[in-house]
Amino acid sequence: MEHVKPPTVPGPGHPPAPPPPATGTSAFARAALVIALGALGLWVLHPFLPALVWAVILAIALWPLRERLVRIKPPGKHNLLWPAVLTLAVALVILVPLVVVAIQAAREAHDAVAFWRQIEEQGWPVPDFVSHLPFGAAQVSAWWQENLSHPQGSSEVLKRVDQSINHSSLVGFGRTFGSQIVHRAMLFGFTLLALFFLFRDGPGLAAQGLSAARRLFGPRGERVARQMAASVHGTVDGLVLVGLGEGFLLGVVYYFAGVPHPVLLGAFTALAAMIPFGAPVAFGLAALLAAAQGGVTAAIVVAVAGLVVTFVADHFVRPVLIGGATRLPFLWVLLGILGGVESFGLLGLFLGPAVMAALVLLWREYTAGDDHAVA
């Protein structure tokens, strides 16, 4: 009778035997299982994906600051101090301006209601800027005196405006606006929570991400990942910081030029300046408001200052900050920003240039060959 040798059991000092090589069927089943689990995970997380992406963008933008703080005082056993400080700083930087703008807007709304009641009772006199119009001043002045200068005409115009905005639409807008506020507040809270854990566990997560990129895309995978992170950092500097600088400078111009509501207009200019071609809309509105109050000289000063500031920012500062980090010509950066905004909304401001930088890096390495790859 033939003796059957029992299977060898590895001892405590020997590693387990390697698994048998995967067949085509098992490899396909494994890949299908991974894809199914990945799709299921994305479906579960899709309500929070924008918050996670925002947390990653903020973490990448603030990572150099985090590294400086860690060198000053190394993290302790639980590594809670600097993640908590940075997360709180981000919350304050975002919330404090919003609160200030909201308070200012509430005050301006009170003034707008008072102005609305005044023109209902006394009419709306012809503004001084009408007489300074280069053409059509007599026609505009005549129409204004006929329809808005006396209380009866103003009441009829305002009545038509009231009828065009019915009560049901205002109620519906209020409900939608309230639900959006609650939803945005929840996403903002989740963004801060995710940002805290990214600051705390960022080095380990970055190492895992680079390892996954190497396994998925080979040697160039790590370079692509690093280039995308650098492009996000450069885009944040070029869009957000430069936009805030434009808003601050033009806000100072608004104040000294006597433009009404300089704080609100300065904040609006800062937000608009983060989007390509958005700043001219903001300082153009400010110039129109200055002209409406009779300040033609102030309107010219605002328009010239806005053109100078945006020209310097768009042609000198932003190309250096964004193009230097993404290694892209500014035209491709601009196309990435505009296409990203069209596809992903506000997130596209940062995702678009990152995707373009990765694609251009892969194209350069593919056309140059591995021996001449761009590091």
Secondary structure, 3 states (H helix, E strand, C coil): CCCCCCCCCCCCCCCCCCCCCCCHHHHHHHHHHHHHHHHHHHHHHHHHHHHHHHHHHHHHHHHHHHHHHHHHCCCCCCCCHHHHHHHHHHHHHHHHHHHHHHHHHHHHHHHHHHHHHHHHHHCCCCCHHHHHCCCCHHHHHHHHHHHCCCHHHHHHHHHHHHHHCCHHHHHHHHHHHHHHHHHHHHHHHHHHHHHHHHHHHHHHHHHHHHHHHHHHHCHHHHHHHHHHHHHHHHHHHHHHHHHHHHHHHHHHHHHHHCCCCHHHHHHHHHHHHCCCCCHHHHHHHHHHHHHHCCCHHHHHHHHHHHHHHHHHHHHHHHHHHHHHHHCCCHHHHHHHHHHHHHHHHHHHHHHHHHHHHHHHHHHHHHHHCHHHCCC
